């Protein structure tokens, strides 16, 4: 999809959601919850090439929640405290890659991935 044919109104919601997810790293994940709600609202009316982005965003939230629960439980054994920074890096990389794909007009490379 060429840059000229991208509709800014279509690509704005996923970009905002990616930004909310990134802000979640410093806002104690409050903006992640807002972002996933927006993703659920917009995913049905999205154009076909943007639907994988919404799937990717929703999966990012739920996979991140699972990883955070595991890190929380492992924090009892001190190992989990090492996982929190890795979880932040995972979220950051995932969001930046998705954001770049939206800006290029491409669906995410691997929307079903548990990593990136």
N, C-alpha and C positions, 0 to 999 in steps of 0.2 A: 504494500500500500504506500503510495507516494505521500510526501509531506504535504503537498498541496491539497490532496483529497481528504486529509484528516479534518474532521469536524471538531473544533475546540470544545464545543459544548458536550460532545460525547466523551472526550478524553479527560475532561476536567474532574468528574467524580472519582475515577480510579486514581488520578494523581493526588487528589486531596486525601483519599484513603491511605495511599502509600505514605504521605506526609504525616497523617495522624498516627500511623503505625510507628514511624520513626520517632515521632514526638513521645510515644509511649515509653521509650527507653528512659526518658527523663521525667515523665509525669506519673510514674507508678502504674502504668498500663491503663489509666483511665481513658486516654484517647484511643487505645486499641478497641475498647468496647464500643465507643462511638463509631469507629471506623467499620467494625464488623456489622453493626446495625445498618449503616449506610450501604454497605456492600450487599446485604440481603435485600434491601429495598430496591436497589438499582439493577440487580442482576437479571431480572426477568425482562426488562425492557431494553437491555443492552443490545448493541449490534453484534452479529455473530463473531467478529474478530475480538470483541471486548469481553464476551462471556467467559473465555478462559481466564482472563485477568480477575474477574470477580470470583471465579472458582479458586484461583490461586490465593487471592486475598482471604477468602473464607477459610480455606485450608491452612493458611499461615496462622490465622488466629487460633484455630482448634489444635493444630500441631504444637504451636507455641504454648498453649495452655497445658497440654499433656507434658511437654518438656519441663515447664515451670513446676508442675506438680511433682514430677520425678526429682527435680533439683531440690524442691522443698523437703521432700521425704529424705533425700540423701544428705541434706544439711544437718540432720541429726547426727550423722556419722562424719561430719566435717568435709566429706568429699563434695557435697552439694554446693558448698560455698565457692568451690572452684568452677562449678558449672554455670553460675549466674553470669559472669562475664562472657562465657562462650555462647550462652543463650542470647545475650544482647548483640554479639557479633553476628550470630545466625540470623536474627531478625533484621539487622541492618543490611547485611548482604542481600538477603532475600528481597527486601523492599527496594533497594537501589537497583538491582537487576530488573525487577518488575517495572519500576518507574522508567528506566531507560527503554525497555521494550515498548511501553505505552507511547513514549515520546517518538520512537521510531515508527510506530504504527504496526508493530508486530505483536502477536500473542506471546505469552511467556514461553520460554524454551521448553521447560518441563513442568507443566502445571500440577502434575500428580506427584512430584518429588517431595520427599521428606527432608531433603537438605536444601539444595539450591536449584 
